[in-house]
Structures are given as structure tokens and as C-alpha cells.
Amino acid sequence: METSQLTQAILFESDTKEWRTVHVPLPDPQRDEILVRVLACTICGSDLHSVSGRRSVPSPIILGHEIVGEIVAFGPTSSRQTIDGQALQEGDRIVWALVANCGLCFYCNNGLPQKCENSFKYGHAKFESPRHLAGGFAEHCLLVSGTKCVKVPADLPLEIACPIGCSMATAAAAIEFACSNEKGNALVLGGGLVGLMVCAMLKSRGVTNIVCVEPNESRRELALRFGATTAASQLDSATVKQLTKSRGFDCAIECSGNNAAFELGFQHVRTGGNLVLVGSVFPGPGVPVVLDQIVRRNISIFGVHNYRPDHLVQAAEFATTAGRLIDPSLIVSQWFTLDELPTAIHSAVDAMALRVGIRAK
């Protein structure tokens, strides 16, 4: 690789809320690293939280983690296989896990590699040198040791491929804890992209009654198109009884981070049901919980943050099968170039669409 070749990245200065374009030497991948060219990166809600200051991030930083890339070069000892055993070569199109993990620590060996004690998180790391190309708002990304990836077909729309490593994999993780009765009743709280992907995945798994509660009318319409059988702005006990034969929902998956949504899910999950919390990723006020209700109703409550590598595999499998049936325009309303990133961020904040994206020229 030509060491004189330059690559472009857009840095976000979190202390001043300014964007800065830099051109840095394209690094050669070392040891287990893999260099990829960024084909597309969609703007996630967490990126917007970083820009607004709601989430604290280092400065400067290359944001963006919903990335699809093309392999440019391998480090001398890098793996040439995906996590599901497929061979990798230069030119392959890939998606990789949000969190790279060491595979050796306590959490890696106890079923929580996404909480690795030596983790590295894409779109969350400080940019200090050309070897810190670790976000999607750049022309290239350098994958570190411990990064797990999957291949995606070249004909899979970027609109479908970008969410694989974020909302789809998160949805797969949430569903694992949600429904033991695949033919039963599921309550999805929140119609953002994670909630919609939960609806779509539940449908693909044969769940027959999927109710999405979402206050926004356009998102409720999307929920029906993604697989929900019922979409409502609110839910009362009479409706729940009618929909679930008076038992309540087998599972409730909270994807909005709204306390009222948690309370609704807690109220309407059936005895022996599962309540899965996905959306509450920022500190907020507490909620009232009557402990004897958990005990007497045998309710299981799970918190899901990020996902394991096997969830990424499940997401990729969904994207290349049932996910292909989703209209790509429902996910990404508009594409911008990297130079237009500040405008894209503004559009993502104002847009009612699920995603706005950055695509390579």
C-alpha cells in the first residue's frame, strides 16, 4: 500500500461542537488489524446524542458505527474468517460488531463479550493519530484485534446492510430474552429502528400477535409495514385482555427508553412473562416498582445493552433473507456525501425518517 496515500475523516470536537475535516496518511494494517474502505454509514440516534452533548464522548472523535465496509488489506496475522466460518479476502463487503473484545477476560468467558474488560468500541474512541480511524464518518476504518465481522452480499441494499451491526443485532439480542412462546403475544414499546427491527424479526420467527405502542403516527404506520399486527398510541387493560385472551403479553420489549413505556410493559406482561429493557441507555429518573408484583407474577426482567457476536450473525442472516423484503427507502430517507456530514446531521435531527446516511462517492 502506498504510504503517501491520504484518507479523509470528519472529526467532531465535542468541547466546541464543531466539525473538522482532516486528511491523514492511510495506515498499513499491523498484526491482527484489517483496513476497510467505508462504503456507507447511517447516523444512529446515539450519534445525535453525542452531537447534542447528551452523551459524553472524547474529543476529537470520528463518530458513526452503523458501517458497511469493503476489505482493502489484512494485517500479517489477521483472521481471514468471519465469525460464522466464511473465508475472507480483499474486496469482500463486511459488517463488524460494535464492540471488539479480547476473548480472555472474565466477561468474555462468561457470556458477555460486549462488556469485555479490554473492549474497543467503534465510533466511541478518541482520534489521536491515523491509526485511530475507528468511526464511520471517514473514508477508511482500521479494524482492531478482536473485531468480529460477517460478510454481506454486494447486492444487499446499503439501507438494509448498515443497521445489521446496530439495530438488527440489538433486536436479535433482545428477542433471545423475550419470547419462549414463538406463537404467542409480544408487546413492543417504541417505534424507532430497534423497535421496528424487533417487530420484523418477531414476525420472521412466527410470532402471531405483535403489538407496537408508539405515540408518533408515522412510526405506527411503519410498525405495521415492518411486521406488527397492531399499532397503537396507547394501550388500556380492556384492549390487552382482548388481544391476549385476558392473560397479558408473553413478553414486552421496551425500546424507547421512556419510563412510562417501562411501566406499561410491566403492567401488561403476563404471569411468567419476560420484560426486556433495551432503550434506557442514559441516566434518568427512577420508576416505581412494586417488588411483590415481580415475585407473585413470576416476572423475569432482563437488561440488554449491545450484543454478542452470535447476535451479529443472526442479524446478518435476517438481513439477507426476510430483511430483503423491507423497502430500503423506509429505513434511509436520504444519502449525503462525507463532505456534507454537518448537513446530514442537521437533517437527521429534523427528519421524521428513521435514518439519514453517509455514502461513499
C-alpha positions in Angstrom: 0.0 0.0 0.0 1.2 3.5 -0.8 2.2 5.2 2.4 1.8 8.6 0.8 -1.9 7.9 0.1 -4.2 10.1 2.2 -7.6 9.4 3.5 -10.3 11.8 4.7 -12.1 11.8 8.1 -14.5 14.2 9.7 -13.7 14.9 13.4 -16.2 16.1 15.9 -14.9 18.4 18.6 -17.2 17.6 21.5 -16.0 20.5 23.6 -16.8 23.2 20.9 -19.5 21.2 19.0 -17.6 21.8 15.8 -16.7 19.6 12.8 -13.2 19.4 11.4 -12.1 17.8 8.1 -8.7 16.1 8.2 -6.6 14.2 5.6 -4.2 11.8 7.1 -1.9 9.1 5.8 -3.6 5.8 5.1 -2.2 3.3 7.7 -0.9 -0.1 6.8 -2.8 -2.7 8.9 -0.5 -4.3 11.5 -0.7 -7.7 13.4 -4.4 -8.6 13.5 -5.8 -5.4 12.0 -7.9 -5.1 8.9 -8.2 -2.0 6.8 -11.6 -1.4 5.2 -13.0 1.3 2.9 -16.2 2.7 4.3 -19.0 2.3 1.8 -21.7 3.7 3.9 -22.6 4.7 7.5 -26.0 5.7 8.7 -26.5 8.2 11.6 -27.7 6.5 14.7 -29.7 8.2 17.5 -26.6 7.7 19.8 -24.6 9.8 17.3 -27.1 12.6 17.6 -26.9 12.3 21.4 -23.2 12.7 21.2 -23.5 15.8 19.0 -26.1 17.4 21.3 -24.0 16.7 24.4 -26.4 14.3 26.0 -23.8 11.6 25.8 -20.2 12.4 26.8 -17.6 11.4 24.2 -13.8 12.1 23.9 -12.6 15.0 21.7 -11.8 14.8 18.9 -13.7 11.7 17.7 -14.8 10.1 14.5 -18.4 9.2 15.2 -20.5 6.7 13.3 -20.9 2.9 14.0 -23.6 1.7 11.6 -21.0 0.9 9.0 -20.6 -1.2 5.9 -17.1 -1.6 4.6 -15.0 -3.3 1.9 -11.8 -5.0 2.9 -8.7 -3.2 1.5 -5.9 -5.1 3.3 -5.1 -7.6 6.0 -2.5 -7.3 8.7 0.0 -10.2 8.7 -1.7 -12.2 11.5 -5.3 -11.1 11.0 -8.0 -13.6 10.7 -9.2 -14.5 7.3 -12.5 -15.8 8.5 -15.8 -14.3 9.6 -17.3 -15.4 13.0 -19.5 -17.9 11.2 -16.6 -19.5 9.4 -16.7 -17.9 5.9 -13.4 -17.2 4.2 -12.5 -13.5 3.8 -10.5 -11.8 1.1 -9.7 -8.4 -0.2 -12.8 -6.8 -1.8 -15.3 -8.6 0.4 -18.1 -6.5 1.8 -18.4 -6.8 5.6 -20.2 -5.5 8.7 -18.5 -5.8 12.1 -19.5 -5.8 15.7 -19.8 -2.5 17.5 -17.6 -3.8 20.3 -14.2 -5.6 19.7 -13.4 -8.0 22.6 -10.3 -9.7 23.9 -11.7 -13.2 24.3 -9.7 -13.7 27.5 -11.2 -11.6 30.3 -13.9 -12.5 32.9 -16.8 -11.1 30.8 -15.6 -12.7 27.6 -15.6 -16.0 29.3 -18.9 -15.6 31.0 -21.2 -14.8 28.1 -20.8 -11.0 28.0 -18.1 -10.3 25.4 -19.8 -6.9 24.7 -18.7 -5.9 28.2 -15.1 -7.0 27.7 -12.7 -5.5 30.2 -10.4 -4.6 27.3 -13.1 -3.6 24.9 -12.8 -1.2 22.0 -16.0 0.4 20.7 -16.3 1.8 17.1 -17.5 5.4 16.9 -16.7 6.0 20.5 -12.8 6.2 20.6 -10.7 9.4 20.7 -8.9 10.2 17.5 -5.2 10.8 18.2 -3.4 9.5 15.1 -4.0 7.9 11.6 -4.1 4.6 13.5 -7.3 5.8 15.2 -9.6 5.6 12.1 -12.3 4.0 14.2 -15.6 5.5 13.1 -17.9 5.5 10.1 -17.6 9.2 9.2 -14.4 8.7 7.3 -13.2 7.2 4.1 -11.5 4.3 5.8 -11.7 2.4 9.1 -9.0 0.3 10.8 -10.4 -2.8 12.5 -8.5 -3.7 15.7 -7.7 -7.1 17.0 -10.8 -8.9 18.4 -13.2 -7.4 15.9 -15.8 -9.9 14.8 -17.3 -9.4 11.3 -19.7 -11.0 8.9 -19.9 -10.9 5.1 -22.8 -9.3 3.3 -23.7 -9.8 -0.3 -22.8 -7.0 -2.7 -26.4 -6.8 -3.9 -27.8 -6.3 -0.4 -29.0 -2.6 -0.3 -26.8 -0.5 1.9 -30.0 0.7 3.6 -30.5 -2.9 4.9 -26.9 -3.6 5.5 -26.0 -0.6 7.6 -28.3 -1.5 10.5 -27.0 -5.1 10.8 -24.3 -4.0 13.3 -26.6 -1.9 15.4 -30.4 -2.1 15.5 -30.7 -5.5 13.9 -28.1 -7.2 16.2 -29.5 -5.4 19.2 -33.0 -6.6 18.2 -31.7 -10.2 17.9 -30.2 -9.9 21.4 -33.4 -8.6 22.9 -35.5 -11.3 21.3 -33.3 -14.0 22.8 -34.5 -13.0 26.2 -38.1 -12.1 25.2 -40.3 -14.9 23.9 -40.2 -18.6 24.7 -43.6 -19.0 23.0 -43.0 -18.1 19.4 -46.6 -18.4 18.5 -47.7 -16.1 21.3 -48.2 -12.4 22.1 -45.4 -9.8 22.1 -45.6 -6.2 23.1 -43.0 -3.8 21.5 -42.7 -0.4 23.1 -41.2 2.2 20.8 -41.2 2.5 17.0 -37.7 3.6 16.4 -35.4 1.5 14.3 -34.6 -1.0 17.1 -38.3 -1.4 17.9 -39.2 -1.8 14.2 -36.5 -4.4 13.7 -37.8 -6.3 16.7 -41.2 -6.3 15.1 -39.7 -7.6 11.8 -37.7 -10.3 13.5 -40.5 -11.5 15.7 -42.7 -11.8 12.5 -40.0 -13.8 10.8 -39.8 -16.2 13.7 -43.6 -16.8 13.5 -44.9 -14.8 16.4 -48.5 -14.3 15.6 -49.6 -11.3 17.7 -47.1 -8.4 17.7 -48.4 -5.1 19.3 -46.3 -2.0 18.9 -47.1 1.0 21.1 -45.7 4.3 19.6 -47.0 7.8 20.0 -45.9 9.0 16.6 -48.5 8.3 13.9 -46.0 7.8 11.0 -43.9 5.4 13.1 -47.1 3.4 13.9 -47.7 3.1 10.2 -44.1 1.9 9.8 -44.6 -0.6 12.6 -47.4 -2.3 10.6 -45.2 -2.4 7.5 -42.3 -3.9 9.5 -44.4 -6.7 10.9 -46.6 -5.5 13.8 -50.1 -6.9 13.7 -51.4 -4.0 15.8 -50.0 -0.5 16.3 -51.4 1.9 18.9 -50.6 5.2 20.5 -51.6 3.9 23.9 -52.8 0.7 25.5 -55.6 0.0 28.0 -56.4 -3.1 30.0 -59.5 -3.9 28.1 -57.6 -3.9 24.8 -54.8 -6.1 26.3 -57.4 -8.6 27.5 -59.0 -8.7 24.1 -55.6 -9.2 22.3 -54.2 -11.8 24.8 -57.2 -13.8 26.0 -57.1 -11.9 29.3 -53.6 -13.3 30.2 -51.3 -10.4 29.2 -48.3 -10.5 26.9 -45.8 -13.3 26.9 -43.1 -10.8 26.5 -42.7 -7.0 26.4 -39.6 -5.4 24.8 -39.0 -1.7 25.8 -37.1 0.1 23.0 -37.8 3.7 23.7 -36.0 4.5 27.0 -39.2 6.1 28.3 -40.2 5.4 31.9 -43.9 5.3 31.0 -43.2 2.6 28.5 -41.5 0.5 31.1 -44.4 0.9 33.4 -46.8 -0.1 30.6 -44.8 -3.2 29.8 -44.5 -4.1 33.5 -48.3 -3.7 33.9 -49.3 -5.8 30.8 -46.7 -8.7 30.7 -48.4 -11.9 31.8 -47.7 -14.0 34.9 -44.5 -15.9 34.0 -43.7 -13.4 31.2 -40.5 -11.6 30.3 -39.8 -7.9 30.3 -36.7 -6.9 28.2 -35.2 -3.4 28.6 -33.3 -2.1 25.6 -33.9 1.6 25.3 -32.8 3.1 28.6 -29.1 3.8 27.9 -28.9 7.2 29.6 -29.3 8.1 33.3 -32.8 9.3 34.2 -35.3 9.4 37.0 -36.3 6.2 38.7 -39.6 4.3 38.3 -41.9 2.9 40.9 -41.7 -0.9 41.1 -43.8 -2.9 43.5 -41.5 -5.8 44.2 -44.2 -8.3 45.3 -45.6 -8.0 41.7 -42.4 -9.4 40.3 -42.4 -12.2 42.8 -46.0 -13.1 42.8 -46.3 -12.9 39.0 -43.0 -14.7 38.4 -41.9 -11.9 36.0 -38.3 -12.0 34.6 -36.7 -8.7 33.8 -33.7 -8.5 31.5 -31.4 -5.6 30.6 -29.8 -5.8 27.1 -27.0 -3.4 26.1 -25.2 -4.0 22.8 -25.0 -7.7 21.8 -22.8 -10.8 21.4 -21.1 -11.8 18.2 -23.7 -14.6 17.6 -26.4 -11.9 17.5 -24.5 -10.2 14.7 -24.6 -13.5 12.8 -28.4 -13.7 13.4 -28.8 -10.2 12.2 -26.9 -10.8 9.0 -28.9 -13.9 8.3 -32.1 -12.0 8.8 -31.0 -9.1 6.6 -30.1 -11.4 3.7 -33.4 -13.4 4.0 -36.6 -11.8 5.5 -34.8 -8.4 5.7 -34.7 -8.2 1.9 -38.4 -7.8 1.9 -38.2 -4.5 3.8 -38.5 -1.4 1.5 -35.0 0.2 1.8 -36.5 3.7 1.4 -38.4 3.1 4.7 -35.1 3.0 6.6 -32.9 5.6 4.9 -34.7 8.7 3.7 -31.6 10.5 2.2 -28.0 9.9 1.5 -25.2 12.5 1.7 -21.5 12.5 0.9 -18.9 12.7 3.6 -18.3 16.4 2.9 -21.9 17.0 3.6 -21.8 15.4 7.1 -22.9 18.5 9.1 -25.9 19.0 6.8 -26.7 15.3 7.2 -26.6 15.6 11.0 -29.0 18.5 10.8 -31.3 16.5 8.5 -31.2 13.5 10.9 -32.2 15.7 13.8 -35.1 17.3 12.0 -36.2 14.3 9.9 -39.1 12.1 10.8 -37.4 9.3 8.9 -35.6 6.5 10.7 -32.2 7.2 9.3 -30.1 9.6 7.2 -26.9 8.2 5.8 -23.4 9.0 4.5 -22.3 7.1 1.4 -19.0 6.9 -0.4 -18.8 8.8 -3.7 
